[in-house]
Amino acid sequence: MYSSMTVREISSAGRMRDRLKILVLGGTGDAVAMATEAAEKFDITYSLAGRTSHPALPDGVTIRTGGFGGPHALADWLGENNIGAVIDATHPFAERIAAHTAQACSATHTPRLKLTRPAWDETADDTWHRVPDIAAAASLLPTLGARAFLSIGRQELGAFAAMEGVQLLIRSIDLPGNTDRLPRAVYITGRGPFTTAQESALLREHDINVLVSKNAGGAATYAKIVAARMADVPVVMINRPTAPPSPIVSDVGAAIAWLESRLG
């Protein structure tokens, strides 16, 4: 999800300007890997919303931070910068930028690919309570436990602000500002990947008896799901939103192959 803000663009040294120009919408580990590998053959601009203070960044690319200003402004930017294709490698829950990108690419007839990790599947030993969104998760949570681990980022914590009777442990890459913090919550920071041992220790240390997670997929944060399974801790699992129709791949190699076959 992107917001309007001042744009900062950094051109990497030695950039080859005669290569086909690709916009990679980033913010995930897969996006970093994708942009780094694609930079060997394409002129890559890697775009970030700018919400994380020290994001992981790819090598050999142009870094752009800040919002585009909506789908029409993004369409203009694609045309002005002669972008040949867009790889949307944002988080599966980044609904707004996904929708804006789909609109902008449709308007400009720019090829678009979604790179997203496969969703997690529930096993026979898991206890999942699937919900459609954050609001439903907040509504269900008090019925399942009194000490909850929220591993959902920091953008949508307001849904839990009015909750009573549940002690919250909240983990995010950056701490929210003091005015955005929820009362009676414990805040910690961390960036995956995490090990099962680390996540199990965290659950024990804070005596967690319910986990709230978005179905982000991938390996980097799956250890918390394994730890919850081992500890017989129920999981409130927030389902992914429906993505705009587009070609979808689940790994970097397939995304590179799509670029090569589609755009030469």
Secondary structure, DSSP 8 states (H G I E B T S, - for coil): -------EEE--TT--TTS-EEEEE--SHHHHHHHHHHTTTSEEEEEE-S-SSS----SSSEEEES---SHHHHHHHHHHTT--EEEE-S-TT-HHHHHHHHHHHHHHT--EEEE--------TT--EEEESSHHHHHHHGGGT-SEEEEES-SSSGGGGTT--S-EEEEEESS---GGG--TTEEEEE--S---HHHHHHHHHHTT--EEEEE---SSTTTHHHHHHHHTT--EEEE------S--EESSHHHHHHHHHHHH-
